[in-house]
Amino acid sequence: MKFFIGISFFKGKRMLNIFNNLNQLYTFYLVASLGSFSRAADKLCVTEPAVSIQIRSLEQSIGFKLLERAPKQISLTEKGKVVYQYAERLAMVVSELSQYINQVTRYELPALAVGTTKSLAARLLPRLVTVYLKRRKNVSLRLDEYSSQELLKGLIEGRYEIAISGRIPYDNKLIEHIHFTDDLIYPIVWKGSDLLGRHVSINELSKEPMIVRERGSAARYNTIEKLQELGFKPRVVVESGSTEFIKELVKEKKGYTFLPWFCITEELERGEFEVIDLPEVSLVLPIDILYLKGRELSEPARDFISFLKEIRRSLLTDTLTNLMKM
């Protein structure tokens, strides 16, 4: 690659370029540094006559001699010594620039911005991202965590290219979605509650204190909205955007809640929560891959979606099991 520089001066009434290009200047720098046309030619992987032509062209361009040539010796002219000092500094700057470009192309990989919910970020994304980056070493991911409603807003505003979220109503004119997997939503309560050990009706449950996720949450939408279709009128005592806070309130016996399986697996295994037997209701949380309709996705985005399609299973628990095998 040739780099042309625009430093010039007037000689008589004619304006001349001081240097034709950096290649000639670098050739001069090597000859002066190595003290030999042949060694400079070896360094540049060209012939010695080619080096001589470059030096001669440079001298003709600037209008004065740079080198004195003797049979076994090369020396700099007085003006050549000044030009050499500048050439040496330029060579250092070009070397630093080359190092910077190498670092950028090596370490600053194409970045894909992905938005997801806090619950999915905590349970699904760690293993999913680990497997993905193990397979795709030429891309980096940036993950942002929001509620499902905020994720839609973030997509529209261009904060990220793809979102993975529980399903809420989408504007089909703006949002494209691909079904990824499903998770089951369970009614849970603290161990020893009077609601355990028997069938519980929706009517009875509506009289108990309920703790719910905030508005805009997919877990809330796929619980409250679906239950209300069955005539359920919840007695909500607390709304929160924090799943961990909700779980702590349940442990403190402040009420029951509905949460997706991936949010409560550890507590169920430890016996801290138990599932209420609610035969009238079966709740599912669809999890989708979202992106803007009509937008041309980047290559990393298309590749990430292909990966998600490859590893998905019908239920989230089976998807995670599949990931653990990879």
Secondary structure, 3 states (H helix, E strand, C coil): CCCCCCCEEEECCEEEECCCCHHHHHHHHHHHHHCCHHHHHHHHCCCHHHHHHHHHHHHHHHCCCCEEEECCEEEECHHHHHHHHHHHHHHHHHHHHHHHHHHHHHHCCCEEEEEECHHHHHHCHHHHHHHHHHHCCCCEEEEEECCHHHHHHHHHHCCCCEEEEECCCCCCCCEEEEEEEEEEEEEEEECCCCCCCCECCHHHHCCCEEEEECCCCHHHHHHHHHHHHCCCCCEEEEEECCHHHHHHHHHCCCCEEEEEHHHHHHHHHHCCEEECECCCCCEEEEEEEEEECCCCCCHHHHHHHHHHHHHCCCEHHHHHHHHHCC
